[in-house]
C-alpha cells in the first residue's frame, strides 16, 4: 500500500467517522428537544443526511481496504450499502437545505418525486436481478478498480443521483446568492459544488472511466457536512439567543407583575402567592404588618407627590433592615407586610429592632418643614400547621392596639417600644407580651 493510498483511506475513514458522529449528535439533540418546529426538522434532516453519507463512506472504505488486502468477501454487501446510502443521501441533503432556506413548501413536489425514486432504487439495490441496479453479487477487478456487475437499472440509478446533486447545487447556490456577504453561506456554496463534482468523478469510475486512482467523493461529503454543521450551529446559536431573550422578557414581565411600581417591593398578589406556597409546604413564618401613622393627613396637606416620597423612603428602609431570606411587600395604601421565614419570636423581635432603627431617623423635607415619619407595627407568627390569614388578622389586631395606645410607638425610646404580638400555631392563641 503506497503512502498516497494510505492517505486516501485515512481521509475516507475520518470523513465517515465525522458523518456518523454528526448523525449521533443531531439525533441526540432531536430526542432531547422534542418540540415539533423547524429546529427539530433541521436536526432530523441533518441526522438522516449524515447517516446516509456516513454509510456510503464506510462502505467505500471497506471496498478499498478489501481490494488492497486481496479479500473481497465483504465487498458485495459493502457495494449494496454504498448504493443504498448514496441514493438516499441526495433527497436528505435537499430536504435539509429546504428547511434551512424556509423553502420546503415550494420544493415539496420535487422532494416527493426524488424521494420516491430514491426509495425505489434503494430497494432495487438490495435485490439483484437483470432489471435491477445490480445484476448479481459477483465482483470484478478492472484496472485496479473494484466493480460489481450492474443490471439494466444502473443508468437510471446514476441519472437520479446526478439529478439530485444538480438540484442540490442549484438550491445551495440560490440561497448563497440571496445571502451574499455571509461567509458561512459562501463557504457552503463552494462545498456544495464539490459535493456535486467529486461524487461525479467517482461515478465515472463505475463506468470504468478512472480520473483519480482512489475515490474522492469523501472529500466533498466531509467538507459539505462540516459547512452544514456550521450553519446548523449558527442556527441553534440564534435559537439559544432567542430563548435567552424570551426568558429575560418573561422574567421582566413576571417581575413587573409581582412588583409594586412605586416602591419596588413585592405587590400584594406576589406576597399572597409566597405565603400560600409556604403554607402548603408546612413552613413556619412570622408576619410583620407596618402601617404609617397619619398618612392620609400628609397626602391631604402636602399632596400625593410628598406621600409617594414617604412611601418610597419607608420601603427603602424596610428593605435595608431585612435578612436575605426575608421578603417585604406593599400590602396596600400605606400598609407594608413583611414575611420572616422560619423566624421564632426572638428572631422576629430582632428584625423589629432593626426596622425601628431604620425607620426612626426618617424625615422628609417639604419646603421649610421637616416631616417626621412614624409607623405602627403588628407581629404574629404562623406555625407549621397554621393559616397565614389567621396570623395576618392577629397582626392587624395587634397593630391597631398600638395605634389605640398612641401611635408612633416604633420611633420612641427603647423602653417605649410598643407593638402587639400574637402567636398563631394551628389555631389562634392569646397574644403574648413583647419583651422589655
MOZI-V813340 format. One record per pair of residues at least 4 apart in sequence whose C-alpha atoms are under 8 Angstrom apart, sorted by the first residue. I is the first residue (numbers start at 1). J is the second residue. If there is no record, write none. Layout:
I | J
I | J
//
This chain:
1 | 5
1 | 6
1 | 68
2 | 6
3 | 7
4 | 8
5 | 9
5 | 214
6 | 10
7 | 11
8 | 12
8 | 214
8 | 215
8 | 216
9 | 13
9 | 61
9 | 64
9 | 65
10 | 14
11 | 15
11 | 218
11 | 219
12 | 16
12 | 57
12 | 58
12 | 60
12 | 61
12 | 218
12 | 219
13 | 17
13 | 57
13 | 58
13 | 61
14 | 18
15 | 19
15 | 54
15 | 57
15 | 218
15 | 219
15 | 221
15 | 222
16 | 20
16 | 53
16 | 54
16 | 55
16 | 56
16 | 57
16 | 58
16 | 218
16 | 222
17 | 21
17 | 54
18 | 22
18 | 54
18 | 222
19 | 23
19 | 50
19 | 51
19 | 53
19 | 54
19 | 222
19 | 225
20 | 24
20 | 50
20 | 51
20 | 54
21 | 25
22 | 26
22 | 46
22 | 47
22 | 50
22 | 229
23 | 27
23 | 46
23 | 47
23 | 48
23 | 49
23 | 50
23 | 51
24 | 28
24 | 47
25 | 29
25 | 47
26 | 30
26 | 43
26 | 44
26 | 46
26 | 47
27 | 31
27 | 43
27 | 44
27 | 47
28 | 32
29 | 33
29 | 43
30 | 34
30 | 40
30 | 43
30 | 44
33 | 40
34 | 40
35 | 40
36 | 40
36 | 41
37 | 41
38 | 42
38 | 99
39 | 43
39 | 236
40 | 44
41 | 45
41 | 99
42 | 46
42 | 96
42 | 99
42 | 100
42 | 232
43 | 47
44 | 48
45 | 49
45 | 92
45 | 93
45 | 95
45 | 96
46 | 50
46 | 92
46 | 93
46 | 96
47 | 51
48 | 52
48 | 89
48 | 92
49 | 53
49 | 88
49 | 89
49 | 90
49 | 92
49 | 93
49 | 96
50 | 54
50 | 89
50 | 225
51 | 55
52 | 56
52 | 85
52 | 86
52 | 88
52 | 89
53 | 57
53 | 85
53 | 86
53 | 89
53 | 221
54 | 58
55 | 59
55 | 81
55 | 82
55 | 85
56 | 60
56 | 81
56 | 82
56 | 83
56 | 84
56 | 85
56 | 86
57 | 61
57 | 82
57 | 218
58 | 62
59 | 63
59 | 78
59 | 79
59 | 81
59 | 82
60 | 64
60 | 78
60 | 79
60 | 82
60 | 215
61 | 65
62 | 66
62 | 74
62 | 75
62 | 78
63 | 67
63 | 72
63 | 74
63 | 75
63 | 78
63 | 79
63 | 146
64 | 68
64 | 146
65 | 69
66 | 70
66 | 71
66 | 72
66 | 73
66 | 74
66 | 75
67 | 71
67 | 72
67 | 146
72 | 76
72 | 139
74 | 78
75 | 79
75 | 139
76 | 80
76 | 137
76 | 138
76 | 139
76 | 148
77 | 81
78 | 82
79 | 83
79 | 148
80 | 84
80 | 125
80 | 126
81 | 85
82 | 86
83 | 87
83 | 122
83 | 125
84 | 88
84 | 121
84 | 122
84 | 123
84 | 125
84 | 126
85 | 89
85 | 122
86 | 90
86 | 161
87 | 91
87 | 118
87 | 119
87 | 121
87 | 122
87 | 157
87 | 160
87 | 161
88 | 92
88 | 115
88 | 118
88 | 119
88 | 122
89 | 93
90 | 94
90 | 161
90 | 164
90 | 165
90 | 168
91 | 95
91 | 111
91 | 114
91 | 115
91 | 118
91 | 164
92 | 96
93 | 97
93 | 168
94 | 98
94 | 111
94 | 164
94 | 167
94 | 168
94 | 171
95 | 99
95 | 104
95 | 111
96 | 100
97 | 101
97 | 171
97 | 172
98 | 102
98 | 103
98 | 104
98 | 107
98 | 171
99 | 103
99 | 104
101 | 175
103 | 107
104 | 108
107 | 111
108 | 112
109 | 113
110 | 114
111 | 115
112 | 116
113 | 117
114 | 118
114 | 160
114 | 164
115 | 119
116 | 120
117 | 121
117 | 160
118 | 122
118 | 160
119 | 123
120 | 124
121 | 125
121 | 133
121 | 157
122 | 126
123 | 127
124 | 128
124 | 132
124 | 133
124 | 134
125 | 132
125 | 133
125 | 134
127 | 132
127 | 134
128 | 132
128 | 133
128 | 134
128 | 135
128 | 136
128 | 137
128 | 151
129 | 133
129 | 134
129 | 135
129 | 136
129 | 151
130 | 134
130 | 135
130 | 136
130 | 151
130 | 152
131 | 135
131 | 151
131 | 152
131 | 153
132 | 150
132 | 151
132 | 152
132 | 153
132 | 154
133 | 150
133 | 151
133 | 152
133 | 153
133 | 154
133 | 157
134 | 148
134 | 149
134 | 150
134 | 151
134 | 153
134 | 154
135 | 149
135 | 150
135 | 151
135 | 152
136 | 148
136 | 149
136 | 150
136 | 151
137 | 148
137 | 149
138 | 148
138 | 149
139 | 146
139 | 147
139 | 148
139 | 149
140 | 146
140 | 147
140 | 148
140 | 149
141 | 145
141 | 146
141 | 147
142 | 146
142 | 147
142 | 208
145 | 205
145 | 208
147 | 206
150 | 154
153 | 157
154 | 158
155 | 159
156 | 160
157 | 161
158 | 162
158 | 203
159 | 163
160 | 164
161 | 165
162 | 166
162 | 196
162 | 200
163 | 167
164 | 168
165 | 169
165 | 195
165 | 196
166 | 170
166 | 196
167 | 171
168 | 172
168 | 192
169 | 173
169 | 189
169 | 192
169 | 193
169 | 196
170 | 174
171 | 175
172 | 176
172 | 188
172 | 189
172 | 192
173 | 177
173 | 189
173 | 192
174 | 178
175 | 179
175 | 185
176 | 180
176 | 185
176 | 186
176 | 188
176 | 189
179 | 185
180 | 185
180 | 186
181 | 186
182 | 186
183 | 187
184 | 188
184 | 227
184 | 230
184 | 231
185 | 189
185 | 231
186 | 190
187 | 191
187 | 227
188 | 192
188 | 224
188 | 227
188 | 228
189 | 193
190 | 194
191 | 195
191 | 220
191 | 223
191 | 224
191 | 227
192 | 196
192 | 220
192 | 224
193 | 197
194 | 198
194 | 220
194 | 224
195 | 199
195 | 217
195 | 220
195 | 221
195 | 224
196 | 200
196 | 220
197 | 201
198 | 202
198 | 216
198 | 217
198 | 219
198 | 220
199 | 203
199 | 216
199 | 217
199 | 220
200 | 204
200 | 217
201 | 205
201 | 211
201 | 216
201 | 217
202 | 206
202 | 215
202 | 216
202 | 217
203 | 207
204 | 208
204 | 209
204 | 210
204 | 211
205 | 209
205 | 210
205 | 211
212 | 216
216 | 220
217 | 221
218 | 222
219 | 223
220 | 224
221 | 225
222 | 226
223 | 227
224 | 228
225 | 229
226 | 230
227 | 231
228 | 232
229 | 233
230 | 234
231 | 235
232 | 236
233 | 237
234 | 238
235 | 239
236 | 240
237 | 241
238 | 242
239 | 243
240 | 244
241 | 245
242 | 246
243 | 247
244 | 248
245 | 249
246 | 250
247 | 251
248 | 252
249 | 253
250 | 254
251 | 255
252 | 256
253 | 257
254 | 258
255 | 259
256 | 260
256 | 261
258 | 266
258 | 267
258 | 269
258 | 270
259 | 264
259 | 265
259 | 266
259 | 267
259 | 270
260 | 264
260 | 265
260 | 266
260 | 267
260 | 329
260 | 330
262 | 308
262 | 312
263 | 311
263 | 312
263 | 315
263 | 316
263 | 330
264 | 315
265 | 315
265 | 328
265 | 329
265 | 330
266 | 270
266 | 271
266 | 327
266 | 328
266 | 329
266 | 330
267 | 271
267 | 329
267 | 330
267 | 331
268 | 272
268 | 329
268 | 330
268 | 331
268 | 332
269 | 273
270 | 274
271 | 275
271 | 328
271 | 329
272 | 276
273 | 277
274 | 278
275 | 279
275 | 388
276 | 280
276 | 388
277 | 281
278 | 282
278 | 283
278 | 284
279 | 283
279 | 284
279 | 384
279 | 385
279 | 386
279 | 387
279 | 388
282 | 384
282 | 385
283 | 341
283 | 342
283 | 383
283 | 384
283 | 385
284 | 341
284 | 342
284 | 343
284 | 381
284 | 382
284 | 383
284 | 384
285 | 339
285 | 340
285 | 341
285 | 342
285 | 343
285 | 344
285 | 381
285 | 382
285 | 383
286 | 339
286 | 340
286 | 341
286 | 342
286 | 343
286 | 344
286 | 345
286 | 348
286 | 379
286 | 380
286 | 381
286 | 382
287 | 337
287 | 338
287 | 339
287 | 340
287 | 379
287 | 380
287 | 381
287 | 382
287 | 391
287 | 392
287 | 395
288 | 337
288 | 338
288 | 339
288 | 340
288 | 377
288 | 378
288 | 379
288 | 380
288 | 395
289 | 335
289 | 336
289 | 337
289 | 338
289 | 377
289 | 378
289 | 379
289 | 392
289 | 395
289 | 396
289 | 399
290 | 335
290 | 336
290 | 337
290 | 375
290 | 376
290 | 377
290 | 378
290 | 399
291 | 334
291 | 335
291 | 336
291 | 375
291 | 376
291 | 377
291 | 399
292 | 334
292 | 335
292 | 373
292 | 374
292 | 375
292 | 376
293 | 373
293 | 374
293 | 375
293 | 376
293 | 407
293 | 408
294 | 298
295 | 299
295 | 307
295 | 334
296 | 300
297 | 301
298 | 302
298 | 303
298 | 306
298 | 307
299 | 303
299 | 304
299 | 306
299 | 307
300 | 304
302 | 306
302 | 307
302 | 366
303 | 307
304 | 308
305 | 309
306 | 310
306 | 366
307 | 311
308 | 312
309 | 313
309 | 364
310 | 314
310 | 364
310 | 373
311 | 315
311 | 334
312 | 316
313 | 317
313 | 362
314 | 318
314 | 359
314 | 362
315 | 319
315 | 330
316 | 320
317 | 321
317 | 355
317 | 358
317 | 359
318 | 322
318 | 328
318 | 355
318 | 358
318 | 359
319 | 328
320 | 358
321 | 351
321 | 354
321 | 355
321 | 358
322 | 326
322 | 327
322 | 351
322 | 354
322 | 355
323 | 351
325 | 340
325 | 341
326 | 338
326 | 339
326 | 340
326 | 341
327 | 338
327 | 339
327 | 340
328 | 336
328 | 337
328 | 338
328 | 339
329 | 336
329 | 337
329 | 338
330 | 334
330 | 335
330 | 336
330 | 337
331 | 335
331 | 336
331 | 337
332 | 336
340 | 348
343 | 347
343 | 348
344 | 348
344 | 381
345 | 349
345 | 381
346 | 350
347 | 351
348 | 352
349 | 353
350 | 354
351 | 355
352 | 356
353 | 357
354 | 358
355 | 359
356 | 360
356 | 410
356 | 411
357 | 361
358 | 362
359 | 373
359 | 374
359 | 411
360 | 373
360 | 374
360 | 410
360 | 411
360 | 412
361 | 372
362 | 372
362 | 373
363 | 370
363 | 371
363 | 372
363 | 373
364 | 370
364 | 371
364 | 372
364 | 373
365 | 369
365 | 370
365 | 371
366 | 370
366 | 371
374 | 407
374 | 408
374 | 409
374 | 410
374 | 411
375 | 407
375 | 408
375 | 409
375 | 410
375 | 411
376 | 399
376 | 402
376 | 403
376 | 407
376 | 408
376 | 409
376 | 410
376 | 419
377 | 398
377 | 399
377 | 402
377 | 410
377 | 419
377 | 420
378 | 394
378 | 395
378 | 396
378 | 397
378 | 398
378 | 399
378 | 400
378 | 402
378 | 419
378 | 420
378 | 421
379 | 394
379 | 395
379 | 398
379 | 399
379 | 419
379 | 420
379 | 421
379 | 422
380 | 391
380 | 392
380 | 394
380 | 395
380 | 421
380 | 422
380 | 423
380 | 424
381 | 391
381 | 422
381 | 423
381 | 424
381 | 425
382 | 386
382 | 387
382 | 388
382 | 391
382 | 423
382 | 424
382 | 425
382 | 426
383 | 387
383 | 424
383 | 425
383 | 426
384 | 425
384 | 426
385 | 425
385 | 426
386 | 390
386 | 391
386 | 424
386 | 425
386 | 426
386 | 427
387 | 391
387 | 424
387 | 425
387 | 426
388 | 392
389 | 393
390 | 394
390 | 424
390 | 427
390 | 428
391 | 395
391 | 422
391 | 423
391 | 424
391 | 428
392 | 396
393 | 397
394 | 398
394 | 421
394 | 422
394 | 423
394 | 424
394 | 428
395 | 399
395 | 420
395 | 421
395 | 422
396 | 400
397 | 401
397 | 420
398 | 402
398 | 419
398 | 420
398 | 421
398 | 422
399 | 403
399 | 419
399 | 420
400 | 404
401 | 405
401 | 419
401 | 420
402 | 406
402 | 407
402 | 409
402 | 418
402 | 419
402 | 420
403 | 407
403 | 408
408 | 412
409 | 416
409 | 417
409 | 418
409 | 419
410 | 417
410 | 418
410 | 419
411 | 417
412 | 416
412 | 417
413 | 417
415 | 436
417 | 436
418 | 434
419 | 434
420 | 431
420 | 433
420 | 434
421 | 431
421 | 432
421 | 433
421 | 434
422 | 429
422 | 430
422 | 431
422 | 432
423 | 428
423 | 429
423 | 430
423 | 431
423 | 432
424 | 428
424 | 429
425 | 429
//
